[in-house]
């Protein structure tokens, strides 16, 4: 029983950590990058997904 609980708890931490990372990035880094890199950052965001390496988007 103990191993099942620890395994379940470990699986639940993955989506919680992902949500915390997404919120943190959106509130901090994504606000100052456009000011730092300008149009290059906007072009990069159109081409690349935030966290999951999906196949490249057609621009």
ZIQUI-V104140 format. One record per residue. OMEGA is omega in whole degrees, 0 to 359 (999 if undefined). D_CENTER is the distance of its C-alpha to the mean C-alpha in Angstrom with 2 decimals. Layout:
OMEGA_D_CENTER, OMEGA_D_CENTER
//
This chain:
182_33.19, 180_31.53, 179_29.52, 181_28.34, 180_27.15, 178_25.22, 179_23.59, 179_22.62, 178_21.30, 179_19.16, 179_17.73, 180_17.04, 181_15.07, 179_12.28, 178_11.17, 178_12.03, 179_9.98, 179_6.79, 179_8.05, 178_9.07, 180_6.08, 180_4.68, 181_8.37, 180_9.05, 181_7.11, 182_8.63, 184_11.85, 190_12.38, 183_11.11, 177_10.80, 184_14.32, 179_16.07, 178_14.87, 178_16.94, 182_19.89, 187_19.69, 175_19.30, 185_20.56, 178_20.91, 179_19.39, 179_15.95, 177_16.56, 179_17.73, 179_14.80, 178_12.34, 183_14.85, 193_14.90, 174_11.41, 187_8.48, 188_5.02, 185_3.91, 182_7.35, 176_10.39, 173_12.51, 183_15.93, 177_16.44, 173_17.12, 182_20.67, 999_21.14
//
